[in-house]
Amino acid sequence: MIKKVRKKLNRQIENKQIEYKEFQKIAKQTDGYVIDVRSHQEYEEGHLEGAISISLYDLANNILKEMPDKNRTILVYCESGNRSKEAQNILEQLGYKEVYNLKGGLDNI
């Protein structure tokens, strides 16, 4: 079931830059991770429900021990979408296959 959902979503989502409604839908339909890549201080000031904090600067060093399954869906976000786009690129370079970025970040909600 999840594979069918992923295939359908992949066809619909260009470059895996997604709007908030789609972000929420994917988070609910998959057994994935939601990662806030802002600083830990920004995370503490407020974050999306269920999100974990791994700052962009710690991502490459910590992601494998936090999330060893490279086939699980990962949704990343930040304030404006710039850091999370960079995080998406890093994760894809590390071999993660299903990485989605919240287009425009929290500013776009």
C-alpha positions, 0 to 999 in steps of 0.5 A, a space after each residue: 500500500 505504501 509503495 503505491 502511495 509513494 509511486 503516485 506521489 512521486 509522479 505528482 510532485 515535481 522535484 519533491 518540493 511540496 505545499 503544506 497540505 501535501 506535506 501533511 498528507 504524506 506525513 499521515 499516509 507514510 511511516 516517515 520522519 518529519 525533520 525540523 532542520 532549523 537551529 535547536 533554539 528555533 525548534 524550541 520556540 515552536 515546531 510542527 507536531 511530531 517533528 524532530 530536531 536535527 539542525 542542518 549543520 548536524 544533519 550529515 553527522 547524525 542522520 545515519 544513527 537517527 534514521 538508518 532506513 534510507 527507504 523511509 520517507 523523510 519530510 524536511 522543513 525550516 523557516 523559509 525553505 532554503 535550509 530544508 532544500 539544502 537538507 534535502 540535497 544532503 539526504 539525497 546525496 547520502 542515498 535517502 530515496 524519499 525526501 520531500 521539502 516543505 516549499 516556502 517553509 513555515 513562512 508558507 503555512 
